[in-house]
Amino acid sequence: MAEITLKGLAHSYSKTPASHGDYAIRQMDHVWHQGGAYALLGPSGCGKSTLLNIISGLLEPSEGDVLFDGQRVNELPPEERNIAQVFQFPVIYDTMTVYDNLAFPLRNMNTPEYRLDTKVREVADILELTPLLSRKAKNLTADEKQKVSMGRGLVRDDVSAILFDEPLTVIDPQLKWKLRRKLKEIHERFNITMIYVTHDQLEASTFADKIAVMYDGQVVQFGTPRELFEKPAHTFVGYFIGSPGMNFMEVSHQAGSVMFGDQPLPVESAITRHVASASSSNIKLGIRPEFIVVSDTPSRNALPIQIVTLQDLGTYSLLSFTLAGQLFKARLPEGHAPLGSNAFAEFPIQHISLYIDEYLVETGYE
């Protein structure tokens, strides 16, 4: 196992990068601690796979260093980094049996047969592949092949880390949850540093203790699933995490009030001060749909809204409504009182977050 440190790391596929837009990975510093279970989460094109390939040695960074336990490894090929990588599509030998596929990495290391057999059968048992050990890999289903591919990474004792690049893409949806839990069990059992790349927040939250959210070539927040939900450090995290994501409204300061269009908003005094003193005009307030309180009767801080749709999703209802011409989402609990076409929405001040130039501003609200 290894601690993996990224120091001043950046990468561009252009020979002469001139701006941020020329970089697939913008300059970053980051540490993956030894034995951690991490997810690298973000949309397609944000730089996840590029970063993973730099860590594994398939790609050399344009700038900065990759350190394994403090030692620079930029020029080392993958085989010298002791990295196991599981790709989106299974990488196995179809003409070999499942047993021989699992044994292949160990035979390359001249592992004695008695140790090899013990390890192969241990991993096969964990991944529920034991009944298939004598079967040719070409006769397996897509999910069985991917389990074999995972097993080839897990069978080695000497790996510094195992990197998973969207490994469940080809897996039947009904089996995804089971395999995510299986990977979690394997991590807890062997204490191997694991980095799991995905665009699916559920996969990331199920597998990882900590999640690095990537956006536009940068890690914009690194935290637990709970931290990402409760305190998004960047507007993209608020939008990307949650179902649906956070509501945002562009605001300004006028005559001592925080204004959303022509609508004054009831907010804490610290937010008003920050908005008033901001040098940027890119100012947003954010609130999760779960925290909006909707009623058919007015109250002190409630604002008049127009109902657009109400979807009953069983354990909760998803409400779409407009305020000052903008569409918002709210999650209403099961059994919520019926609503007409007009209603009132309250944005509790303790659940409102302030973002300037897309980043969270600490306002000190307790």
N, C-alpha and C positions, 0 to 999 in steps of 0.2 A: 504494500500500500504506500501511497505517497501523498504529500501535500503539494498541490499544483498551484503555482503563483503566476499570474499574468502581470507583467510589469511594463507599463508604457506601451502596451500592445496596440498595434493598428495594422490594418491590411487593406491594400488596394489592388485591384486587378489591372489598374492602369499603370503604365510605366512612369508617367509624369502627373501624379495627382495634384490638382490645383485647388480643390475645395472639398468641403465635407461630403458633397455629393459624389465625389470620386472614390470614397472609401466604403468598402463593405463592412469593415470594422473600424469604428472611430476610436481614438486613443482611450484606453481603459487600463485600470489597475483592479485586479480581482484575485481572491484567494478561495480555492476549494480545499477545505481542511481534510486531513487524512481520516478516512472511515466515514465520511458524510454521505448522505443520500440526497442528491441535488437534482433539480429540474432546471432546464434552460427553456424558457417559455416565450413564445412570440409568434407573430404571423409569418407567413411565407415571405421570404425576401428580406427579413430583418437582420440576417447574418448568423443565425444559429448554427447551421451546418458548416459554414466557413470557420467559425470559432472552434467547433468540435474537431474539424480536420487539422487545424493549427495545433491543438492540444495533442492529437494523436500522432502528428508528424507527417500526415499526408500532404500538408501545405506548410511552407515556411513563411512566417509573417514578414510584411514589408518593414515594420518598425517594432522595436521593443523586444522583450524577452519572455520565453516560457521557461519556468523553473520547476524542476521536480526535486522536492526536499532541498531547495536552495541551490541546486546545480542547474546551470543553463543547458538546455537541451535543443536549442533552435535547429541545429544541423543534424541531430540524431534521427535516423529513420525509425519508422514505427516499431520494427522488430527489436531495436535497441532500447526502446522506452518501456518495454513490457506492458504495452497497452492492449487491451482487448476491445474491439469495436464491433457492435452489432448494428447492421445497417437496416434501412427501411424494408428492403427485400432480402429474403434469406440467402446467405452465402454458405452453401454446403455442396458436398460431392454426391451427385445423384446416383453414381454407380456403386458407392460404398454403402454399407449398412449403417444404421443409426449408431451402433456401437463403435464402428471404425471412424465415423465422423467425429464422435466425441473424443475418441482416443487420439486422433490425428495430431492435435497440438502437443500432447504429451509425448508421443513417439518422436516428434521433431526435436524434443529436448532430451531424447534418450532416457526417458523415465523407465525404471525397472517395471516389468510386466505386472508384478504383484501389486505395486503401488498404483500403477495405471488402472488396473482392473477395479481396485477399491474406489478410486476417485470417479471413474466413469459410472460405476453403479450407484454411487452416492448422488451424483448430479442427475442421473436418469431418474432416480427415485424422487428427488425434489421436484423435477419437472414432469413427473408422471409419464415418463418415456420407457419405463422398464418393459412393458409388454411389447414394445416396438423395437427393442435393441437388435434383433436379428433381421429386421425388415430393411429392404433397400430404400434409400432415401427418396428415390424417384417415385415410389408408390405412396408417399405420405401426402396428407392434405396440406394446404398452405399454412395453417396455424401449427401443425405438427412440425413442418419444416422450420418455421421460425423458432419454435422451442428448441430444436436441435441447434440452430444458429446461436441462440442464447447460451445453450449448454456448452458450446465450443469456447465461449468466452469465460464461462464460470468454472470450467474444469481445471484451469491452471491455478496453482497456489502462488505463483510469483508475480501476478499482475499488479502494476502500480495503480491501475484504475480500469473500470469497465465503462465504456462510452456507448450509449444507446441513441441511435439517430432515428427517431420516429419508428420504433421497432414493431408497433402494433397496427400499422397501417393496413396490412393484409390479413389481419386477424378478424374472425367473425365477431361482430359487436357483442354477442352474448358471452364470448370468452375473454373479452378484453379486461373486464373487471377482475376476473379470476387470475389472469396472468399478471396484472399489476400487483395484486396482493401477493402472488407467488414471488415476484421480484423483491417486494418489501421483506418478505420472510427470509429470502436468501441474503439480503443485505444485513439483516439483524443477526443472522447465523454466522456469516463469514466476515463481517465488518470490513467490507471492501468499499473503497471510494467509488461511487457510482454517479455518473452525470447522464441525465435522461433528457434528450431533446424532444420537444413536442410543441404543437400549436394548440393542444387541447388542455384547457385549464383543469378539467376533471382528472385527466391522466396525471398532470403535474401534482395536483393536490393529493391524490391518492398515493402516489409513490414517494414524494419528496418531503424531507424535513424542512428544507429551505428551497425557495424558488428564485431564480434570477430571471427577471422579466426583461426581454430585449425589445428595443424599438429603434429603428433607424440606425442600426450598427452600434448601439450602446446598451449597456445594462442600466436601465433607468430605476430599478429597485431590486433589492435583494433582501428577502425576508421570508417569514413563515406564511403559510396560506392565510392565517388569520390576520397577520399584519398587512398583507396585500389587500385584503378585503376591507378592514376597518380603517386603515390609514394609508391610502394610495399616495405615493410620493410624487407621482406624475399623472397628468390627466389621462395618458394612454393606459396606465395601470387601472385607473378607475373605470375606464371604458371597457377594457379587455377582460377584467376580472369581475365576475358576477353575472347573473342571468335574470333580467337584463343588466347591462352595465350602468355605471353612475350617470345621473343627469347633470348636465353642465349648463350654466347660463352666463353669458357675457354681461359684465356689469360695469358701471362707472360711478363716479361720485358727483353728486349735485346737491348744493345747498344743505350740506350736512347729512345727506342720506345716501345709502347705496341703492342705485337705481338699476332695474332690469327693464330696459326700454323706458317707458313712462311710468313703470310700476315701482314705487319704493318698497324695499324689502326689509322686514324686521330681522336684524342680525345683531350679534354682539358688538359692543363698542370697539373692541380690538380690531375686528374686521373692518369696521368703518374707518378707523385710523389708518390701517394699512392701505386700503383702497384710496383714501384721500392723499396719501404721501407717495404712492407708487409712481415711478418715473416711466413705467411702461403702460401702454393702453391695452395690452393683452392680459386682461384680468377676468377670472372666472370664479364662480362659486359652484361647488359640487355637492350633491346629496344622493345617497343610495335610494333606489326605489322602495326598499324595505322600510325606510324611516319616514317617508311622507305619510302624513295623517290626512285622510280624506273623509269628509262628512257632508251630509245634506243640509246641515245647519251652520250658520256663521259663528265664529268665535273670535277672540281678541286678535290673534295674529294670523288668522286664516285669510287666504286670498281667493277671490272668485275665479272659478275655472269652468271650462266647457268640456264635457265628456265626449270622447271620440269613439272608443270601443271598450268593452269589458269582456275579457275572455276567462271563462271558468276552467281552471286547470286542475281541479280536484282539491288538493290541499291548500291552494291559494288561488286568487284571481289576479289577472294582469290587467291593470287599467291604463289606458292611454287617454291623456287629456291635454288641452292647450291652455297656456297662460301667456298673455302678451304676445300671442301669435306663434309661440314655440311649442313643439310637442314634447311631453314628458311621459315617463312611465312610473307607475306605482304598483307595488305588490300589496294586495289586500288580503288579510287573513280569511280563512274559511269561515263562512257564516256572517260576513260583513253585511251591514244593513244595505238594502237596495238603494240605488242612486238614480236620479233623473238625469236630464240632459245638462243641467247646471248643478254645480256643487261647490265645495270650498276645500282648499288644500292648505295645510299648515306644514311649514318646513322647520322642525324643531332646531333651535339655534345650536344645540350641542352636537348636532349631526351635520352641520354645514361646514365644509372645508373651503379654504381660500387658495387659489392657484394664480400665481403671477408668472408669465412666460412659461406656462405649462407645469411648473413645479410647485409643490405644496409649500405654503407659508405657515410656519408655526405661529399661532395667535395667542397661545397660552391659556386657552379656555379650559377650565377644569369642570 
